[in-house]
C-alpha cells in the first residue's frame, strides 16, 4: 500500500475547474467538487455573458447589438465581487466575458484542467429547444471530462 500525501488527490483529477453562474446548481457543483475531490487544485470560472446585449430576431435567433461597455463593466464588477465571496483558501478564480460555453472550455484548457464540473438547470421544453443546455454543449465540445451535477429536489 502506498502512502498518499494529504495534498495528493485520490481521484486522479489534480486540477478541477468549476463553472460558476451563481445559481443554486452551480453552488452545489462547487460543493461536490470540494468534497469529492479532496486535495485537488480548484479554479472557479465565471463567464459574464456578453450575449445580454443581443436581441431576438425574426428567424428565432439572436442578433448581437453593440455591447454597452458601461453595462458590461458594471456586470463584470458585480460578478467579480460575488466570485471572490465563494473562494476558499487555496482556490483561485477567473472571470471572463463572452459566451459561457466557449469561455469555460477555453479557460479550462488554458489552465490545463483535468476535469470541468458544472451544475445543470431544469428548463422547460421550449426554452431547451431554443437555447439548448449549456451543460450539454460543454459535454459535447469538451476535450476533457465534464462532470454534470444536478441539484436534488
MODELLER restraints for C-alpha pairs under 7 A, 6 or more apart:
rsr = mdl.restraints
at = mdl.atoms
rsr.add(forms.Gaussian(group=physical.xy_distance, feature=features.Distance(at['CA:6:A'], at['CA:39:A']), mean=6.63, stdev=0.5))
rsr.add(forms.Gaussian(group=physical.xy_distance, feature=features.Distance(at['CA:7:A'], at['CA:39:A']), mean=4.39, stdev=0.5))
rsr.add(forms.Gaussian(group=physical.xy_distance, feature=features.Distance(at['CA:8:A'], at['CA:39:A']), mean=5.38, stdev=0.5))
rsr.add(forms.Gaussian(group=physical.xy_distance, feature=features.Distance(at['CA:9:A'], at['CA:37:A']), mean=6.35, stdev=0.5))
rsr.add(forms.Gaussian(group=physical.xy_distance, feature=features.Distance(at['CA:9:A'], at['CA:38:A']), mean=5.83, stdev=0.5))
rsr.add(forms.Gaussian(group=physical.xy_distance, feature=features.Distance(at['CA:9:A'], at['CA:39:A']), mean=4.64, stdev=0.5))
rsr.add(forms.Gaussian(group=physical.xy_distance, feature=features.Distance(at['CA:9:A'], at['CA:40:A']), mean=5.25, stdev=0.5))
rsr.add(forms.Gaussian(group=physical.xy_distance, feature=features.Distance(at['CA:11:A'], at['CA:37:A']), mean=6.40, stdev=0.5))
rsr.add(forms.Gaussian(group=physical.xy_distance, feature=features.Distance(at['CA:13:A'], at['CA:40:A']), mean=6.61, stdev=0.5))
rsr.add(forms.Gaussian(group=physical.xy_distance, feature=features.Distance(at['CA:13:A'], at['CA:114:A']), mean=5.53, stdev=0.5))
rsr.add(forms.Gaussian(group=physical.xy_distance, feature=features.Distance(at['CA:13:A'], at['CA:115:A']), mean=6.52, stdev=0.5))
rsr.add(forms.Gaussian(group=physical.xy_distance, feature=features.Distance(at['CA:14:A'], at['CA:40:A']), mean=4.54, stdev=0.5))
rsr.add(forms.Gaussian(group=physical.xy_distance, feature=features.Distance(at['CA:14:A'], at['CA:41:A']), mean=5.94, stdev=0.5))
rsr.add(forms.Gaussian(group=physical.xy_distance, feature=features.Distance(at['CA:14:A'], at['CA:114:A']), mean=6.54, stdev=0.5))
rsr.add(forms.Gaussian(group=physical.xy_distance, feature=features.Distance(at['CA:15:A'], at['CA:40:A']), mean=5.68, stdev=0.5))
rsr.add(forms.Gaussian(group=physical.xy_distance, feature=features.Distance(at['CA:15:A'], at['CA:41:A']), mean=4.77, stdev=0.5))
rsr.add(forms.Gaussian(group=physical.xy_distance, feature=features.Distance(at['CA:15:A'], at['CA:42:A']), mean=6.04, stdev=0.5))
rsr.add(forms.Gaussian(group=physical.xy_distance, feature=features.Distance(at['CA:15:A'], at['CA:113:A']), mean=4.79, stdev=0.5))
rsr.add(forms.Gaussian(group=physical.xy_distance, feature=features.Distance(at['CA:15:A'], at['CA:114:A']), mean=5.28, stdev=0.5))
rsr.add(forms.Gaussian(group=physical.xy_distance, feature=features.Distance(at['CA:15:A'], at['CA:115:A']), mean=6.76, stdev=0.5))
rsr.add(forms.Gaussian(group=physical.xy_distance, feature=features.Distance(at['CA:16:A'], at['CA:40:A']), mean=6.65, stdev=0.5))
rsr.add(forms.Gaussian(group=physical.xy_distance, feature=features.Distance(at['CA:16:A'], at['CA:41:A']), mean=6.07, stdev=0.5))
rsr.add(forms.Gaussian(group=physical.xy_distance, feature=features.Distance(at['CA:16:A'], at['CA:42:A']), mean=4.89, stdev=0.5))
rsr.add(forms.Gaussian(group=physical.xy_distance, feature=features.Distance(at['CA:16:A'], at['CA:43:A']), mean=6.36, stdev=0.5))
rsr.add(forms.Gaussian(group=physical.xy_distance, feature=features.Distance(at['CA:16:A'], at['CA:113:A']), mean=5.48, stdev=0.5))
rsr.add(forms.Gaussian(group=physical.xy_distance, feature=features.Distance(at['CA:16:A'], at['CA:114:A']), mean=5.95, stdev=0.5))
rsr.add(forms.Gaussian(group=physical.xy_distance, feature=features.Distance(at['CA:16:A'], at['CA:115:A']), mean=4.99, stdev=0.5))
rsr.add(forms.Gaussian(group=physical.xy_distance, feature=features.Distance(at['CA:16:A'], at['CA:116:A']), mean=5.91, stdev=0.5))
rsr.add(forms.Gaussian(group=physical.xy_distance, feature=features.Distance(at['CA:17:A'], at['CA:42:A']), mean=5.83, stdev=0.5))
rsr.add(forms.Gaussian(group=physical.xy_distance, feature=features.Distance(at['CA:17:A'], at['CA:43:A']), mean=4.85, stdev=0.5))
rsr.add(forms.Gaussian(group=physical.xy_distance, feature=features.Distance(at['CA:17:A'], at['CA:44:A']), mean=5.92, stdev=0.5))
rsr.add(forms.Gaussian(group=physical.xy_distance, feature=features.Distance(at['CA:17:A'], at['CA:45:A']), mean=6.67, stdev=0.5))
rsr.add(forms.Gaussian(group=physical.xy_distance, feature=features.Distance(at['CA:17:A'], at['CA:108:A']), mean=6.13, stdev=0.5))
rsr.add(forms.Gaussian(group=physical.xy_distance, feature=features.Distance(at['CA:17:A'], at['CA:113:A']), mean=6.00, stdev=0.5))
rsr.add(forms.Gaussian(group=physical.xy_distance, feature=features.Distance(at['CA:17:A'], at['CA:115:A']), mean=6.26, stdev=0.5))
rsr.add(forms.Gaussian(group=physical.xy_distance, feature=features.Distance(at['CA:17:A'], at['CA:116:A']), mean=4.80, stdev=0.5))
rsr.add(forms.Gaussian(group=physical.xy_distance, feature=features.Distance(at['CA:17:A'], at['CA:117:A']), mean=6.23, stdev=0.5))
rsr.add(forms.Gaussian(group=physical.xy_distance, feature=features.Distance(at['CA:18:A'], at['CA:30:A']), mean=6.25, stdev=0.5))
rsr.add(forms.Gaussian(group=physical.xy_distance, feature=features.Distance(at['CA:18:A'], at['CA:43:A']), mean=6.22, stdev=0.5))
rsr.add(forms.Gaussian(group=physical.xy_distance, feature=features.Distance(at['CA:18:A'], at['CA:44:A']), mean=4.93, stdev=0.5))
rsr.add(forms.Gaussian(group=physical.xy_distance, feature=features.Distance(at['CA:18:A'], at['CA:45:A']), mean=5.86, stdev=0.5))
rsr.add(forms.Gaussian(group=physical.xy_distance, feature=features.Distance(at['CA:18:A'], at['CA:116:A']), mean=5.72, stdev=0.5))
rsr.add(forms.Gaussian(group=physical.xy_distance, feature=features.Distance(at['CA:18:A'], at['CA:117:A']), mean=4.71, stdev=0.5))
rsr.add(forms.Gaussian(group=physical.xy_distance, feature=features.Distance(at['CA:18:A'], at['CA:118:A']), mean=5.94, stdev=0.5))
rsr.add(forms.Gaussian(group=physical.xy_distance, feature=features.Distance(at['CA:19:A'], at['CA:26:A']), mean=6.78, stdev=0.5))
rsr.add(forms.Gaussian(group=physical.xy_distance, feature=features.Distance(at['CA:19:A'], at['CA:44:A']), mean=6.18, stdev=0.5))
rsr.add(forms.Gaussian(group=physical.xy_distance, feature=features.Distance(at['CA:19:A'], at['CA:45:A']), mean=4.93, stdev=0.5))
rsr.add(forms.Gaussian(group=physical.xy_distance, feature=features.Distance(at['CA:19:A'], at['CA:46:A']), mean=6.01, stdev=0.5))
rsr.add(forms.Gaussian(group=physical.xy_distance, feature=features.Distance(at['CA:19:A'], at['CA:104:A']), mean=6.75, stdev=0.5))
rsr.add(forms.Gaussian(group=physical.xy_distance, feature=features.Distance(at['CA:19:A'], at['CA:117:A']), mean=6.27, stdev=0.5))
rsr.add(forms.Gaussian(group=physical.xy_distance, feature=features.Distance(at['CA:19:A'], at['CA:118:A']), mean=5.10, stdev=0.5))
rsr.add(forms.Gaussian(group=physical.xy_distance, feature=features.Distance(at['CA:20:A'], at['CA:26:A']), mean=5.25, stdev=0.5))
rsr.add(forms.Gaussian(group=physical.xy_distance, feature=features.Distance(at['CA:20:A'], at['CA:44:A']), mean=6.45, stdev=0.5))
rsr.add(forms.Gaussian(group=physical.xy_distance, feature=features.Distance(at['CA:20:A'], at['CA:45:A']), mean=5.78, stdev=0.5))
rsr.add(forms.Gaussian(group=physical.xy_distance, feature=features.Distance(at['CA:20:A'], at['CA:46:A']), mean=5.05, stdev=0.5))
rsr.add(forms.Gaussian(group=physical.xy_distance, feature=features.Distance(at['CA:21:A'], at['CA:46:A']), mean=6.14, stdev=0.5))
rsr.add(forms.Gaussian(group=physical.xy_distance, feature=features.Distance(at['CA:25:A'], at['CA:119:A']), mean=4.70, stdev=0.5))
rsr.add(forms.Gaussian(group=physical.xy_distance, feature=features.Distance(at['CA:25:A'], at['CA:120:A']), mean=6.09, stdev=0.5))
rsr.add(forms.Gaussian(group=physical.xy_distance, feature=features.Distance(at['CA:25:A'], at['CA:121:A']), mean=6.60, stdev=0.5))
rsr.add(forms.Gaussian(group=physical.xy_distance, feature=features.Distance(at['CA:25:A'], at['CA:150:A']), mean=6.61, stdev=0.5))
rsr.add(forms.Gaussian(group=physical.xy_distance, feature=features.Distance(at['CA:25:A'], at['CA:151:A']), mean=5.36, stdev=0.5))
rsr.add(forms.Gaussian(group=physical.xy_distance, feature=features.Distance(at['CA:26:A'], at['CA:118:A']), mean=6.16, stdev=0.5))
rsr.add(forms.Gaussian(group=physical.xy_distance, feature=features.Distance(at['CA:26:A'], at['CA:119:A']), mean=4.57, stdev=0.5))
rsr.add(forms.Gaussian(group=physical.xy_distance, feature=features.Distance(at['CA:28:A'], at['CA:119:A']), mean=6.94, stdev=0.5))
rsr.add(forms.Gaussian(group=physical.xy_distance, feature=features.Distance(at['CA:28:A'], at['CA:151:A']), mean=6.38, stdev=0.5))
rsr.add(forms.Gaussian(group=physical.xy_distance, feature=features.Distance(at['CA:29:A'], at['CA:117:A']), mean=6.36, stdev=0.5))
rsr.add(forms.Gaussian(group=physical.xy_distance, feature=features.Distance(at['CA:29:A'], at['CA:118:A']), mean=5.68, stdev=0.5))
rsr.add(forms.Gaussian(group=physical.xy_distance, feature=features.Distance(at['CA:29:A'], at['CA:119:A']), mean=5.11, stdev=0.5))
rsr.add(forms.Gaussian(group=physical.xy_distance, feature=features.Distance(at['CA:29:A'], at['CA:149:A']), mean=5.58, stdev=0.5))
rsr.add(forms.Gaussian(group=physical.xy_distance, feature=features.Distance(at['CA:33:A'], at['CA:117:A']), mean=6.98, stdev=0.5))
rsr.add(forms.Gaussian(group=physical.xy_distance, feature=features.Distance(at['CA:41:A'], at['CA:91:A']), mean=6.71, stdev=0.5))
rsr.add(forms.Gaussian(group=physical.xy_distance, feature=features.Distance(at['CA:42:A'], at['CA:91:A']), mean=5.32, stdev=0.5))
rsr.add(forms.Gaussian(group=physical.xy_distance, feature=features.Distance(at['CA:42:A'], at['CA:92:A']), mean=6.80, stdev=0.5))
rsr.add(forms.Gaussian(group=physical.xy_distance, feature=features.Distance(at['CA:43:A'], at['CA:91:A']), mean=5.83, stdev=0.5))
rsr.add(forms.Gaussian(group=physical.xy_distance, feature=features.Distance(at['CA:43:A'], at['CA:92:A']), mean=4.94, stdev=0.5))
rsr.add(forms.Gaussian(group=physical.xy_distance, feature=features.Distance(at['CA:43:A'], at['CA:93:A']), mean=5.12, stdev=0.5))
rsr.add(forms.Gaussian(group=physical.xy_distance, feature=features.Distance(at['CA:44:A'], at['CA:92:A']), mean=6.32, stdev=0.5))
rsr.add(forms.Gaussian(group=physical.xy_distance, feature=features.Distance(at['CA:44:A'], at['CA:93:A']), mean=4.45, stdev=0.5))
rsr.add(forms.Gaussian(group=physical.xy_distance, feature=features.Distance(at['CA:44:A'], at['CA:94:A']), mean=6.32, stdev=0.5))
rsr.add(forms.Gaussian(group=physical.xy_distance, feature=features.Distance(at['CA:45:A'], at['CA:93:A']), mean=5.79, stdev=0.5))
rsr.add(forms.Gaussian(group=physical.xy_distance, feature=features.Distance(at['CA:45:A'], at['CA:94:A']), mean=5.06, stdev=0.5))
rsr.add(forms.Gaussian(group=physical.xy_distance, feature=features.Distance(at['CA:45:A'], at['CA:95:A']), mean=6.12, stdev=0.5))
rsr.add(forms.Gaussian(group=physical.xy_distance, feature=features.Distance(at['CA:45:A'], at['CA:104:A']), mean=6.67, stdev=0.5))
rsr.add(forms.Gaussian(group=physical.xy_distance, feature=features.Distance(at['CA:46:A'], at['CA:94:A']), mean=6.49, stdev=0.5))
rsr.add(forms.Gaussian(group=physical.xy_distance, feature=features.Distance(at['CA:46:A'], at['CA:95:A']), mean=5.08, stdev=0.5))
rsr.add(forms.Gaussian(group=physical.xy_distance, feature=features.Distance(at['CA:46:A'], at['CA:96:A']), mean=6.18, stdev=0.5))
rsr.add(forms.Gaussian(group=physical.xy_distance, feature=features.Distance(at['CA:47:A'], at['CA:95:A']), mean=5.92, stdev=0.5))
rsr.add(forms.Gaussian(group=physical.xy_distance, feature=features.Distance(at['CA:47:A'], at['CA:96:A']), mean=4.56, stdev=0.5))
rsr.add(forms.Gaussian(group=physical.xy_distance, feature=features.Distance(at['CA:47:A'], at['CA:97:A']), mean=5.18, stdev=0.5))
rsr.add(forms.Gaussian(group=physical.xy_distance, feature=features.Distance(at['CA:47:A'], at['CA:98:A']), mean=6.42, stdev=0.5))
rsr.add(forms.Gaussian(group=physical.xy_distance, feature=features.Distance(at['CA:47:A'], at['CA:100:A']), mean=5.29, stdev=0.5))
rsr.add(forms.Gaussian(group=physical.xy_distance, feature=features.Distance(at['CA:47:A'], at['CA:103:A']), mean=6.27, stdev=0.5))
rsr.add(forms.Gaussian(group=physical.xy_distance, feature=features.Distance(at['CA:48:A'], at['CA:76:A']), mean=6.24, stdev=0.5))
rsr.add(forms.Gaussian(group=physical.xy_distance, feature=features.Distance(at['CA:48:A'], at['CA:96:A']), mean=6.03, stdev=0.5))
rsr.add(forms.Gaussian(group=physical.xy_distance, feature=features.Distance(at['CA:48:A'], at['CA:97:A']), mean=4.62, stdev=0.5))
rsr.add(forms.Gaussian(group=physical.xy_distance, feature=features.Distance(at['CA:48:A'], at['CA:98:A']), mean=6.29, stdev=0.5))
rsr.add(forms.Gaussian(group=physical.xy_distance, feature=features.Distance(at['CA:49:A'], at['CA:97:A']), mean=5.99, stdev=0.5))
rsr.add(forms.Gaussian(group=physical.xy_distance, feature=features.Distance(at['CA:49:A'], at['CA:98:A']), mean=5.18, stdev=0.5))
rsr.add(forms.Gaussian(group=physical.xy_distance, feature=features.Distance(at['CA:49:A'], at['CA:99:A']), mean=5.71, stdev=0.5))
rsr.add(forms.Gaussian(group=physical.xy_distance, feature=features.Distance(at['CA:49:A'], at['CA:100:A']), mean=6.20, stdev=0.5))
rsr.add(forms.Gaussian(group=physical.xy_distance, feature=features.Distance(at['CA:50:A'], at['CA:97:A']), mean=6.01, stdev=0.5))
rsr.add(forms.Gaussian(group=physical.xy_distance, feature=features.Distance(at['CA:50:A'], at['CA:98:A']), mean=4.65, stdev=0.5))
rsr.add(forms.Gaussian(group=physical.xy_distance, feature=features.Distance(at['CA:50:A'], at['CA:99:A']), mean=6.50, stdev=0.5))
rsr.add(forms.Gaussian(group=physical.xy_distance, feature=features.Distance(at['CA:51:A'], at['CA:98:A']), mean=6.95, stdev=0.5))
rsr.add(forms.Gaussian(group=physical.xy_distance, feature=features.Distance(at['CA:51:A'], at['CA:99:A']), mean=6.80, stdev=0.5))
rsr.add(forms.Gaussian(group=physical.xy_distance, feature=features.Distance(at['CA:53:A'], at['CA:64:A']), mean=6.45, stdev=0.5))
rsr.add(forms.Gaussian(group=physical.xy_distance, feature=features.Distance(at['CA:53:A'], at['CA:65:A']), mean=5.70, stdev=0.5))
rsr.add(forms.Gaussian(group=physical.xy_distance, feature=features.Distance(at['CA:53:A'], at['CA:66:A']), mean=6.96, stdev=0.5))
rsr.add(forms.Gaussian(group=physical.xy_distance, feature=features.Distance(at['CA:53:A'], at['CA:67:A']), mean=5.54, stdev=0.5))
rsr.add(forms.Gaussian(group=physical.xy_distance, feature=features.Distance(at['CA:54:A'], at['CA:62:A']), mean=5.93, stdev=0.5))
rsr.add(forms.Gaussian(group=physical.xy_distance, feature=features.Distance(at['CA:54:A'], at['CA:63:A']), mean=5.37, stdev=0.5))
rsr.add(forms.Gaussian(group=physical.xy_distance, feature=features.Distance(at['CA:54:A'], at['CA:64:A']), mean=4.14, stdev=0.5))
rsr.add(forms.Gaussian(group=physical.xy_distance, feature=features.Distance(at['CA:54:A'], at['CA:65:A']), mean=5.19, stdev=0.5))
rsr.add(forms.Gaussian(group=physical.xy_distance, feature=features.Distance(at['CA:55:A'], at['CA:62:A']), mean=5.42, stdev=0.5))
rsr.add(forms.Gaussian(group=physical.xy_distance, feature=features.Distance(at['CA:55:A'], at['CA:63:A']), mean=5.27, stdev=0.5))
rsr.add(forms.Gaussian(group=physical.xy_distance, feature=features.Distance(at['CA:55:A'], at['CA:64:A']), mean=6.37, stdev=0.5))
rsr.add(forms.Gaussian(group=physical.xy_distance, feature=features.Distance(at['CA:55:A'], at['CA:65:A']), mean=6.89, stdev=0.5))
rsr.add(forms.Gaussian(group=physical.xy_distance, feature=features.Distance(at['CA:56:A'], at['CA:62:A']), mean=4.43, stdev=0.5))
rsr.add(forms.Gaussian(group=physical.xy_distance, feature=features.Distance(at['CA:56:A'], at['CA:63:A']), mean=6.03, stdev=0.5))
rsr.add(forms.Gaussian(group=physical.xy_distance, feature=features.Distance(at['CA:57:A'], at['CA:63:A']), mean=5.90, stdev=0.5))
rsr.add(forms.Gaussian(group=physical.xy_distance, feature=features.Distance(at['CA:80:A'], at['CA:95:A']), mean=6.71, stdev=0.5))
rsr.add(forms.Gaussian(group=physical.xy_distance, feature=features.Distance(at['CA:96:A'], at['CA:103:A']), mean=6.63, stdev=0.5))
rsr.add(forms.Gaussian(group=physical.xy_distance, feature=features.Distance(at['CA:101:A'], at['CA:134:A']), mean=6.25, stdev=0.5))
rsr.add(forms.Gaussian(group=physical.xy_distance, feature=features.Distance(at['CA:101:A'], at['CA:137:A']), mean=6.87, stdev=0.5))
rsr.add(forms.Gaussian(group=physical.xy_distance, feature=features.Distance(at['CA:101:A'], at['CA:138:A']), mean=6.06, stdev=0.5))
rsr.add(forms.Gaussian(group=physical.xy_distance, feature=features.Distance(at['CA:105:A'], at['CA:142:A']), mean=6.40, stdev=0.5))
rsr.add(forms.Gaussian(group=physical.xy_distance, feature=features.Distance(at['CA:114:A'], at['CA:144:A']), mean=6.34, stdev=0.5))
rsr.add(forms.Gaussian(group=physical.xy_distance, feature=features.Distance(at['CA:115:A'], at['CA:144:A']), mean=6.04, stdev=0.5))
rsr.add(forms.Gaussian(group=physical.xy_distance, feature=features.Distance(at['CA:115:A'], at['CA:145:A']), mean=5.18, stdev=0.5))
rsr.add(forms.Gaussian(group=physical.xy_distance, feature=features.Distance(at['CA:115:A'], at['CA:146:A']), mean=5.83, stdev=0.5))
rsr.add(forms.Gaussian(group=physical.xy_distance, feature=features.Distance(at['CA:116:A'], at['CA:145:A']), mean=6.40, stdev=0.5))
rsr.add(forms.Gaussian(group=physical.xy_distance, feature=features.Distance(at['CA:116:A'], at['CA:146:A']), mean=4.74, stdev=0.5))
rsr.add(forms.Gaussian(group=physical.xy_distance, feature=features.Distance(at['CA:116:A'], at['CA:147:A']), mean=6.18, stdev=0.5))
rsr.add(forms.Gaussian(group=physical.xy_distance, feature=features.Distance(at['CA:117:A'], at['CA:146:A']), mean=5.78, stdev=0.5))
rsr.add(forms.Gaussian(group=physical.xy_distance, feature=features.Distance(at['CA:117:A'], at['CA:147:A']), mean=4.74, stdev=0.5))
rsr.add(forms.Gaussian(group=physical.xy_distance, feature=features.Distance(at['CA:117:A'], at['CA:148:A']), mean=5.96, stdev=0.5))
rsr.add(forms.Gaussian(group=physical.xy_distance, feature=features.Distance(at['CA:118:A'], at['CA:135:A']), mean=6.83, stdev=0.5))
rsr.add(forms.Gaussian(group=physical.xy_distance, feature=features.Distance(at['CA:118:A'], at['CA:147:A']), mean=6.40, stdev=0.5))
rsr.add(forms.Gaussian(group=physical.xy_distance, feature=features.Distance(at['CA:118:A'], at['CA:148:A']), mean=5.10, stdev=0.5))
rsr.add(forms.Gaussian(group=physical.xy_distance, feature=features.Distance(at['CA:118:A'], at['CA:149:A']), mean=6.14, stdev=0.5))
rsr.add(forms.Gaussian(group=physical.xy_distance, feature=features.Distance(at['CA:119:A'], at['CA:148:A']), mean=5.60, stdev=0.5))
rsr.add(forms.Gaussian(group=physical.xy_distance, feature=features.Distance(at['CA:119:A'], at['CA:149:A']), mean=4.67, stdev=0.5))
rsr.add(forms.Gaussian(group=physical.xy_distance, feature=features.Distance(at['CA:119:A'], at['CA:150:A']), mean=5.77, stdev=0.5))
rsr.add(forms.Gaussian(group=physical.xy_distance, feature=features.Distance(at['CA:120:A'], at['CA:135:A']), mean=6.23, stdev=0.5))
rsr.add(forms.Gaussian(group=physical.xy_distance, feature=features.Distance(at['CA:120:A'], at['CA:148:A']), mean=6.33, stdev=0.5))
rsr.add(forms.Gaussian(group=physical.xy_distance, feature=features.Distance(at['CA:120:A'], at['CA:149:A']), mean=5.97, stdev=0.5))
rsr.add(forms.Gaussian(group=physical.xy_distance, feature=features.Distance(at['CA:120:A'], at['CA:150:A']), mean=5.19, stdev=0.5))
rsr.add(forms.Gaussian(group=physical.xy_distance, feature=features.Distance(at['CA:135:A'], at['CA:148:A']), mean=6.84, stdev=0.5))
rsr.add(forms.Gaussian(group=physical.xy_distance, feature=features.Distance(at['CA:139:A'], at['CA:146:A']), mean=5.85, stdev=0.5))
